[in-house]
Amino acid sequence: MERTAEPAAARPEGFARSGIIIGEDFFSRDFFNLLKFTIGIILVVMEHNMILSASGWRKVFAESGEGEDYSPAIGQTNRELSALIAETFAEYIKRIYAKKPVIAVGMDSRPTGKEIADAVLRGLISQGIGIHYIGIASAPEIMAYGKTLDGFLYISASHNPIGHNGIKFGLNDGGVLNGEENAKLVKVFLEKCSAPDAQLHAEKILSDVDVGELRLAYALASQYKKDSLWTYEDFIRVVISGTTDTHEQDELFSIIKSSIMEQPLGIVADMNGSARCQTIDETFLSGCGITFLPFNNEAGTIPHAIIPEPENLTWCADVMEDLQKDGETEATLGFMPDCDGDRGNIVYWDEKEKKARAIPAQEVFALCVLAESAFDIWKQKNMPHKSLLWKAVSHYGRNAVVVNGPTSMRVDEICRAFKRDLFRAEVGEANVVNLAREKRDSGYTVRILGEGSNGGNITYPSAVRDPVATIFALIKLLVIRDSLNLDGSLNKGLFHLWCEKSDQEFKYRDDFTLSDVIATLPEYTTTGVSDELAVLNVQTEDKGILKENFRKVFVTDWEHHREEMEAIYGIESYRVFLTNGTVEREVSIDESWNNGNGGLKIQFYDGRGLPYAFIWMRPSGTEPVFRIMCDVRGNEFAAERSLLRWETTMIKKADSN
């Protein structure tokens, strides 16, 4: 179920209208307008109205205040707000660079994007920022392009409903600003909003713009868009191949293309009117010999809900089944991106059942970790010479995967099989990316990272999820198969390497399909992000206090249910972990569990001391809800439901204290 991130009743315009008669009867229009703007700003930045997280500043930008409104109008208050946001980032980036900064500016395909972009461009121009405006672009595209400039400003609300929008900021490292830097922007922005002349200042930004500069930004947009697409395609080749050497890249893509010529492969893509409608997907995939089969591929025409969870992947599955019935037997993989095109979950053709199936987000990420870990081994043996990225692997010899707190333990098992260390950060792509950077600085090679709870993957040197990287992780897994070396010895393909490393070589077969690969994944039962039990509305405003109250409830409940837990589930002990930013730390039952808005996980262990399950909780950084989940080893739906309900009951008790 789609959930909006802003109650319509709290929208600033509605609040202001309730005082129009009094305002215009008793005060001058100028005073009333100033009061109206100030009240509006206060409301939009209050908790539950505007989210100001490192993952993006978001709210309902539709003028009506309705989360599902398809209207392009944002209203004057939101235009002024956008101008102040742009000015805030402009001042920030000017302090970093001695020269005049040049940044990429783009947007996803939401209807409100154009009006926000116009206000943003005016705000940036007013501060003398150089602008490469590229219009509609996917998040991976603008972040790759931003690496060649001084940074980017991207207008998007990712997977949130259609009436929402927002803004992401980044420098030239390919990712969004981390929490510490974002906090600096938030502080300045709130100061601007609370200034007595906030409205007059915002109006001046919008009206006093250098019209020639603004026209030039729009006039050059098509050329900069071409530059952005070329940059993105060059970059994604590095991501997929793991090498900056173009000859090695060509060698890998030649292997992929030759294999697909023997066994045709088609990708069904439900573009859902997203920003990926105007990026490299069709030309790039077709250039690799892949049949690209898109639908709903007009940017801005968004026919169904945006979040790429199983309930919305049915569109892609239905089209895949129709194509198969019509003889398009190569249509065996599919994906659906969210609106900014950085997240894409997967549908595949189950050859055994003759049915299209959606792969749950946690399994998508697990498959990518499996594929890229096996590719690391294969590449070192088969393409070991010139790659700068691969020298890092050979030099340090220490490999790691970085994930968020609620990523399923199936990934832990995959990492153990490939002898990779696993590190966890708090939820939020910026947290995962920054923890990976910290681990690289300490000597690790971190090729793959991501948030298993959301699906998709981030593959180095990228710092953002990308459905093309996800698709090609699976393609490499399927097409790099066993071959014979010149001396007649066996050169094992990626799936064979996984079977060997995971002690499942007896399951390997030469004619394997993706269904066979999925069958070898460690089996876990995991709460999905869109599960209606995964979201709670709580009354306690301070979520740190809520978690401390939860600690007290858990102590009592654990003692009360301890024997029952052992008898039913074999659970004999537990450990507690808190995540904040890039730090995960273990705490005891006697320590405070108040870690503010960070994550809390209780991991349960069986009599052998092996992890059996965990429950997890955290307030959302992009929606006004409290998220929970459970992960259980094995095909244990009843256990997952039971533990999740237990967690819910304890949270409700804690919330009532």
C-alpha positions in Angstrom: 0.0 0.0 0.0 1.4 3.4 -0.9 1.6 5.8 2.0 1.9 9.5 1.7 4.6 11.3 3.6 2.5 14.4 4.4 -0.9 14.7 6.0 -3.1 16.8 3.7 -4.6 18.6 6.7 -1.2 20.0 7.6 -0.4 21.7 4.3 0.7 25.3 4.5 -1.7 26.7 1.9 -4.8 25.2 3.7 -3.6 26.6 7.0 -3.0 30.1 5.5 -6.5 30.1 3.9 -8.1 29.6 7.3 -7.0 33.2 8.2 -7.5 35.1 5.0 -10.6 36.9 6.1 -9.1 38.2 9.4 -5.8 39.0 7.6 -7.2 41.0 4.8 -9.8 42.8 7.1 -7.3 43.9 9.8 -3.8 44.0 8.3 -2.2 45.5 5.2 -1.8 43.0 2.3 2.1 43.2 2.6 2.0 42.3 6.3 -0.5 39.5 5.7 1.5 38.1 2.8 4.6 38.1 5.0 2.7 36.4 7.8 1.2 33.9 5.4 4.7 33.0 4.0 6.3 32.7 7.4 3.5 30.4 8.7 3.8 28.4 5.5 7.5 27.9 5.8 7.2 27.0 9.5 4.6 24.4 8.6 6.6 22.8 5.7 9.7 22.3 7.7 8.0 20.9 10.8 8.3 17.2 11.3 5.9 15.2 9.2 5.6 18.0 6.6 9.1 18.3 5.1 11.7 15.7 5.5 15.3 17.1 5.5 17.4 14.0 5.4 20.6 13.2 3.7 18.6 10.9 1.3 16.7 13.9 0.1 14.6 16.9 1.2 11.0 15.9 0.5 7.4 17.0 0.9 4.2 17.2 -1.1 5.0 19.9 -3.7 1.6 19.7 -5.5 -0.2 23.0 -4.8 -3.2 21.2 -3.5 -1.2 19.5 -0.8 -2.5 16.1 -1.9 0.1 13.3 -2.2 -1.6 11.7 -5.2 -2.2 14.9 -7.2 -0.9 14.8 -10.8 -1.0 18.6 -11.2 2.2 20.3 -12.3 1.4 23.5 -10.2 3.4 24.0 -7.0 2.1 27.4 -5.9 3.9 30.5 -4.9 5.0 29.3 -1.4 6.7 26.2 -2.8 8.4 28.3 -5.6 9.8 30.6 -2.9 10.8 27.6 -0.8 12.6 26.1 -3.8 14.5 29.3 -4.4 15.7 29.4 -0.8 16.8 25.7 -1.0 18.8 26.5 -4.2 20.5 29.5 -2.6 21.4 27.4 0.4 23.2 24.8 -1.7 24.8 27.5 -3.8 26.3 29.2 -0.8 27.5 25.9 0.5 29.3 24.8 -2.7 30.9 28.2 -3.2 32.6 27.8 0.2 34.1 24.5 -1.0 35.5 25.6 -4.3 37.8 28.6 -4.9 36.7 28.9 -8.5 33.2 29.4 -9.8 31.4 26.1 -9.2 29.7 24.3 -12.1 27.0 21.8 -11.3 24.5 19.5 -13.0 20.8 20.2 -12.4 18.2 17.7 -13.4 14.9 16.2 -12.3 12.9 13.0 -12.4 9.7 12.8 -14.4 7.1 14.0 -11.8 4.7 16.7 -13.0 5.9 19.3 -10.4 9.5 19.0 -11.5 9.5 21.8 -14.1 8.2 24.5 -11.8 10.6 23.5 -9.0 13.5 23.4 -11.6 12.7 26.9 -12.8 12.8 28.3 -9.2 16.0 26.3 -8.5 17.7 27.6 -11.6 16.9 31.2 -10.6 18.3 30.6 -7.1 21.5 29.2 -8.4 22.0 31.9 -11.1 21.5 34.5 -8.4 24.5 33.1 -6.6 26.7 32.9 -9.8 26.7 29.1 -10.0 27.6 27.6 -13.4 24.7 25.4 -14.5 24.5 22.4 -16.8 20.8 21.9 -16.9 19.9 18.4 -18.3 16.1 18.3 -17.8 14.7 14.8 -17.1 17.5 12.4 -16.1 17.8 9.3 -13.9 19.6 9.6 -10.6 22.6 7.4 -11.7 22.9 9.5 -14.8 23.1 12.9 -13.1 25.4 11.5 -10.4 27.8 10.1 -13.0 27.7 13.4 -14.9 28.2 15.3 -11.6 31.5 13.5 -11.2 32.9 15.4 -14.2 31.7 18.8 -12.7 31.7 20.1 -9.2 28.5 18.5 -8.1 24.8 18.2 -8.8 21.3 19.3 -7.6 18.6 16.7 -8.4 14.9 17.3 -8.1 13.2 14.0 -7.1 11.2 12.2 -4.4 12.4 8.8 -5.5 9.7 6.2 -4.8 7.3 8.5 -3.0 3.8 9.1 -4.5 3.3 11.4 -7.5 2.4 14.6 -5.7 5.6 14.5 -3.7 8.9 15.9 -4.8 12.2 16.9 -3.3 15.8 17.8 -3.8 19.1 15.9 -3.4 22.5 17.5 -3.2 25.9 16.1 -4.1 29.5 17.1 -4.8 31.6 15.3 -7.5 32.1 12.0 -5.6 29.1 10.5 -7.4 26.8 10.3 -4.3 24.6 12.5 -2.1 26.0 14.5 0.7 26.5 12.6 3.9 24.6 13.3 7.1 27.1 15.6 8.6 27.3 17.8 5.5 23.5 17.7 5.0 23.1 18.9 8.6 25.1 22.1 7.7 22.6 22.8 4.8 19.6 22.2 7.0 20.9 24.6 9.7 21.4 27.4 7.1 18.1 26.7 5.3 16.1 26.9 8.6 17.8 30.2 9.4 16.8 31.5 6.0 13.2 30.4 6.5 12.9 32.1 9.9 14.4 35.4 8.8 11.9 38.4 9.1 12.4 39.2 5.4 12.3 35.6 4.2 9.4 36.1 1.7 10.8 39.4 0.3 14.2 37.8 -0.1 12.7 34.7 -1.9 10.6 36.9 -4.2 13.7 38.9 -5.1 15.6 35.7 -6.0 12.8 34.7 -8.3 12.1 38.0 -9.9 15.5 39.7 -10.2 17.2 36.8 -12.1 19.5 37.6 -15.0 17.0 36.6 -17.8 19.9 36.1 -20.3 21.5 33.5 -18.0 18.3 31.7 -17.4 17.5 31.5 -21.1 21.0 30.3 -21.8 20.6 27.5 -19.2 17.5 26.3 -21.0 19.0 26.8 -24.5 22.1 24.6 -23.7 20.0 21.9 -22.0 19.9 19.6 -25.0 23.6 19.6 -25.5 24.4 19.1 -21.9 21.9 16.2 -21.9 23.9 14.5 -24.7 27.1 15.0 -22.7 25.4 13.5 -19.7 24.3 10.4 -21.6 27.7 9.9 -23.0 29.3 10.3 -19.6 26.8 7.9 -18.0 27.4 5.2 -20.7 31.2 5.4 -20.3 30.7 5.2 -16.5 28.3 2.2 -16.5 30.8 0.2 -18.6 33.3 0.7 -15.8 30.8 -0.3 -13.2 29.8 -3.5 -15.0 33.3 -4.6 -16.0 35.2 -3.5 -12.9 37.9 -1.9 -15.0 38.8 1.4 -16.4 40.7 -0.2 -19.3 38.6 0.0 -22.4 40.2 -3.1 -24.0 39.2 -5.2 -21.0 35.8 -3.7 -21.1 35.5 -4.6 -24.8 36.7 -8.1 -24.0 34.0 -8.6 -21.3 31.2 -7.2 -23.4 32.3 -9.3 -26.4 31.9 -12.4 -24.2 28.4 -11.2 -23.1 27.3 -10.4 -26.7 28.6 -13.7 -28.1 26.8 -15.7 -25.4 23.5 -13.8 -26.1 23.9 -14.5 -29.8 23.8 -18.2 -29.0 21.1 -17.9 -26.4 18.9 -14.8 -27.1 18.0 -12.6 -24.1 15.2 -10.1 -23.9 14.6 -7.5 -21.1 11.1 -6.4 -20.4 11.0 -3.0 -18.8 8.0 -1.4 -17.2 9.4 2.2 -17.3 6.2 3.5 -15.6 6.9 7.0 -17.1 10.0 7.3 -15.0 13.2 9.3 -15.7 14.7 6.1 -17.2 12.5 6.7 -20.3 15.1 9.4 -21.2 18.4 7.7 -20.5 20.7 5.1 -22.0 18.8 1.9 -21.4 17.6 1.1 -25.0 20.7 2.0 -26.8 23.1 0.4 -24.3 21.2 -2.8 -23.9 20.6 -3.2 -27.6 24.3 -2.5 -28.2 25.1 -5.5 -26.1 22.9 -7.8 -28.3 20.0 -7.7 -25.8 16.4 -7.3 -27.0 14.9 -4.4 -25.1 11.2 -4.5 -24.6 10.0 -1.4 -22.9 6.4 -0.3 -22.1 4.9 2.7 -20.3 7.9 4.4 -21.7 6.8 8.0 -22.1 8.5 10.1 -19.4 5.9 11.8 -17.1 3.0 9.5 -18.0 2.9 7.4 -14.8 0.1 4.9 -15.0 0.5 3.2 -11.6 2.1 3.5 -8.2 5.8 4.4 -8.2 7.4 2.1 -5.6 8.9 -1.0 -7.3 7.6 -3.6 -4.9 5.9 -6.9 -5.8 2.4 -5.4 -6.0 3.5 -3.1 -8.8 5.8 -5.6 -10.5 2.7 -7.4 -11.6 2.5 -5.1 -14.7 5.9 -6.3 -15.8 5.1 -9.9 -15.1 1.8 -9.7 -17.1 3.5 -8.3 -20.1 6.3 -10.9 -19.9 3.7 -13.7 -19.8 1.9 -12.2 -22.8 5.2 -11.9 -24.8 6.0 -15.5 -24.0 2.6 -16.6 -25.2 3.2 -14.6 -28.4 6.4 -16.5 -29.1 8.9 -13.9 -27.6 10.7 -16.7 -25.7 13.8 -14.5 -25.2 11.7 -12.3 -22.8 13.2 -13.9 -19.6 14.3 -10.9 -17.5 12.4 -7.7 -16.6 12.6 -4.8 -14.3 10.6 -1.8 -13.1 12.4 1.4 -11.9 11.1 4.0 -9.4 10.6 7.5 -10.6 14.2 8.6 -10.4 15.4 5.4 -11.9 18.0 4.4 -9.3 16.1 1.5 -8.0 14.8 -1.4 -10.1 13.5 -4.7 -8.8 13.4 -7.8 -11.0 10.9 -10.1 -12.7 12.1 -13.3 -14.3 10.6 -16.1 -16.4 10.4 -19.3 -14.4 11.1 -21.9 -17.1 9.9 -24.8 -14.9 6.6 -23.3 -13.9 6.1 -21.4 -17.2 5.3 -18.3 -15.2 6.7 -14.8 -14.7 7.7 -14.2 -11.1 8.8 -11.1 -9.2 12.0 -11.6 -7.1 11.6 -10.1 -3.6 13.9 -7.2 -2.9 16.1 -9.0 -0.4 16.7 -11.8 -2.9 17.5 -9.4 -5.7 20.3 -7.9 -3.6 21.5 -11.4 -2.5 21.7 -12.5 -6.1 23.8 -9.3 -7.0 26.2 -10.0 -4.1 26.5 -13.6 -5.2 27.1 -12.6 -8.9 29.6 -9.8 -8.2 31.5 -11.9 -5.7 31.9 -14.8 -8.1 32.7 -12.3 -10.9 35.6 -11.0 -8.7 37.1 -14.5 -8.6 36.5 -15.2 -12.3 37.9 -11.8 -13.4 41.1 -12.1 -11.5 41.8 -15.4 -13.3 40.6 -14.5 -16.8 41.3 -10.7 -17.1 44.0 -10.0 -14.5 46.3 -7.5 -16.2 45.5 -3.8 -16.7 42.5 -3.0 -14.5 43.2 -0.3 -12.0 40.1 -1.4 -10.0 41.4 -5.0 -9.8 44.9 -4.0 -8.6 43.2 -2.9 -5.4 41.9 -6.4 -4.9 45.3 -8.0 -5.5 47.1 -5.4 -3.4 45.0 -5.6 -0.2 43.6 -9.1 -0.4 40.8 -8.0 1.9 37.3 -7.9 0.5 34.1 -6.7 2.1 30.4 -6.1 1.5 28.6 -3.2 3.1 24.8 -3.3 3.8 22.2 -1.6 6.0 20.9 -2.9 9.3 17.7 -4.7 8.0 19.5 -6.5 5.1 18.6 -10.2 5.4 21.1 -12.6 6.9 21.1 -14.6 3.7 23.8 -12.1 2.6 25.9 -13.0 5.7 25.9 -16.6 4.5 26.9 -15.6 0.9 29.8 -13.4 2.3 31.0 -16.3 4.4 31.1 -18.6 1.4 33.2 -16.1 -0.5 35.3 -15.2 2.6 34.2 -11.6 2.6 33.7 -9.5 5.6 30.3 -7.9 6.1 29.7 -4.5 7.7 26.4 -2.8 8.5 25.3 0.9 8.5 22.1 2.6 9.4 19.4 2.7 6.8 20.0 5.3 4.1 22.0 5.0 0.9 24.3 7.8 2.1 25.2 5.8 5.2 26.0 2.7 3.3 28.1 4.6 0.7 30.0 6.4 3.3 30.7 3.3 5.4 32.1 1.6 2.2 34.4 4.6 1.7 35.6 4.3 5.3 36.3 0.6 4.8 38.2 1.3 1.5 40.3 3.9 3.4 41.2 1.3 5.9 42.4 -1.2 3.3 39.3 -3.1 2.1 38.1 -3.6 -1.4 34.4 -3.0 -1.4 33.1 -3.8 -4.8 29.4 -4.3 -3.9 27.2 -2.6 -1.3 23.6 -1.6 -0.9 20.4 -1.8 1.1 19.0 -5.3 0.8 15.7 -4.2 2.3 15.1 -2.0 -0.8 16.6 -4.3 -3.5 19.0 -3.3 -6.2 22.7 -2.8 -5.6 25.5 -0.2 -5.6 28.6 -1.5 -7.5 31.8 0.4 -7.2 32.8 2.9 -8.4 29.2 3.9 -8.5 27.8 5.5 -5.3 24.1 5.0 -6.2 21.8 2.1 -7.0 21.3 1.5 -10.7 18.9 -1.0 -12.4 21.4 -1.4 -15.3 24.1 -2.6 -12.8 21.5 -5.0 -11.3 20.5 -6.4 -14.6 24.1 -6.9 -15.7 25.0 -8.6 -12.4 22.4 -11.2 -13.3 23.4 -11.3 -17.0 27.0 -12.0 -16.1 25.8 -14.7 -13.8 23.8 -16.3 -16.6 26.2 -15.9 -19.5 29.6 -16.4 -18.0 29.5 -20.2 -18.0 32.0 -23.0 -17.8 34.5 -23.2 -20.5 37.7 -25.1 -21.3 41.2 -23.6 -21.0 43.8 -24.1 -23.7 45.3 -27.0 -21.6 41.9 -28.7 -21.5 41.2 -27.8 -17.8 37.9 -26.5 -16.7 37.4 -22.8 -16.3 34.4 -22.5 -14.0 31.7 -19.9 -14.7 30.1 -17.7 -12.1 27.3 -20.0 -11.0 29.6 -23.0 -10.8 32.0 -20.9 -8.6 29.1 -20.1 -6.3 28.0 -23.7 -6.0 31.6 -24.7 -5.2 32.1 -22.0 -2.6 28.8 -22.7 -0.9 29.3 -26.5 -0.8 26.4 -27.0 -3.3 28.4 -28.3 -6.3 26.0 -31.2 -6.5 23.3 -28.7 -7.5 25.3 -27.4 -10.5 24.1 -28.3 -14.0 25.4 -27.0 -17.3 21.9 -25.9 -18.6 21.0 -24.0 -15.5 18.5 -21.1 -15.5 17.9 -18.3 -13.1 15.4 -20.5 -11.3 18.2 -22.9 -10.5 20.4 -20.1 -9.2 17.6 -18.8 -6.9 17.1 -22.3 -5.6 20.7 -22.3 -4.2 20.3 -19.0 -2.3 20.3 -19.4 1.5 16.7 -19.7 2.5 15.2 -17.0 4.7 11.8 -15.5 5.4 11.9 -11.8 5.5 9.3 -9.0 5.9 8.9 -7.0 2.8 9.1 -3.2 2.8 5.6 -2.8 1.4 4.1 -5.4 3.9 1.3 -3.6 5.8 2.7 -5.0 9.0 6.1 -3.4 8.3 4.8 0.2 9.1 3.6 1.5 12.4 2.2 4.8 13.4 3.4 5.7 16.9 2.6 8.6 19.3 5.9 9.1 21.0 7.6 11.9 19.2 11.1 11.2 20.5 12.0 7.9 18.9 15.0 7.5 21.1 12.8 7.5 24.2 10.5 5.1 22.5 13.4 2.6 22.0 14.5 3.1 25.6 10.9 2.3 26.7 11.0 -0.7 24.4 14.2 -2.0 26.2 12.3 -2.1 29.4 9.3 -3.9 27.8 11.7 -6.4 26.1 13.5 -7.3 29.4 10.2 -8.3 30.9 8.8 -10.0 27.9 12.0 -12.0 27.2 12.0 -13.4 30.7 8.3 -14.2 30.4 8.6 -16.0 27.0 12.1 -17.4 27.3 11.1 -21.0 27.7 8.5 -20.7 25.0 11.0 -19.2 22.6 13.4 -22.1 23.1 10.6 -24.8 22.8 9.0 -23.4 19.6 11.9 -21.8 17.8 15.1 -23.1 19.4 16.0 -19.6 20.4 18.3 -19.5 23.5 20.0 -16.1 23.4 20.1 -12.7 21.8 22.4 -9.8 21.0 21.4 -6.1 20.5 22.8 -3.8 17.9 22.4 -0.1 17.3 23.2 1.7 14.1 23.8 5.4 13.7 25.2 6.7 10.4 28.2 4.5 9.5 28.5 3.0 13.0 27.1 -0.3 14.3 27.7 -1.1 18.0 26.5 -3.8 20.3 24.8 -2.9 23.6 23.8 -4.9 26.6 20.4 -5.1 28.2 21.7 -2.8 31.0 22.8 0.0 28.6 20.5 2.7 27.1 19.0 1.8 23.7 18.2 5.5 23.1 20.1 6.2 19.8 17.8 8.9 18.6 16.5 8.1 15.1 19.0 5.3 14.4 18.3 1.6 13.9 17.7 -1.0 16.6 18.1 -4.7 15.9 17.8 -7.7 18.2 19.4 -10.8 16.8 18.4 -14.2 18.2 20.6 -17.3 18.3 19.9 -21.0 18.5 21.5 -23.6 20.9 24.5 -23.9 18.6 25.2 -20.2 18.8 24.1 -19.6 15.2 21.9 -16.7 14.1 18.3 -17.8 13.7 16.3 -14.6 13.4 16.3 -10.8 14.0 13.7 -8.1 14.6 14.5 -4.6 13.6 13.0 -1.1 13.9 13.8 2.5 12.9 11.8 5.7 12.2 11.7 6.4 8.5 14.0 9.2 7.3 11.7 10.0 4.3 8.2 9.3 5.6 6.5 10.0 9.0 6.3 6.3 10.0 8.1 3.8 12.2 9.4 0.9 10.1 9.8 -2.7 11.5 10.8 -6.0 10.1 11.8 -9.6 10.9 14.2 -12.0 9.2 14.1 -15.8 10.0 16.3 -18.6 8.8 14.5 -21.1 6.6 11.1 -21.2 5.0 9.4 -20.1 8.2 6.5 -17.8 7.4 4.6 -18.6 10.6 7.7 -17.8 12.7 8.3 -14.5 10.9 4.7 -13.5 11.4 4.8 -14.5 15.1 8.0 -12.6 15.8 6.9 -9.6 13.9 3.6 -9.4 15.9 5.5 -9.9 19.1 7.7 -6.9 18.1 4.6 -4.9 17.3 3.0 -5.7 20.6 6.2 -4.6 22.5 6.5 -1.4 20.6 2.8 -0.5 21.3 3.4 -1.2 25.0 6.5 1.1 24.9 4.5 3.7 23.0 1.9 3.8 25.7 4.4 4.4 28.5 
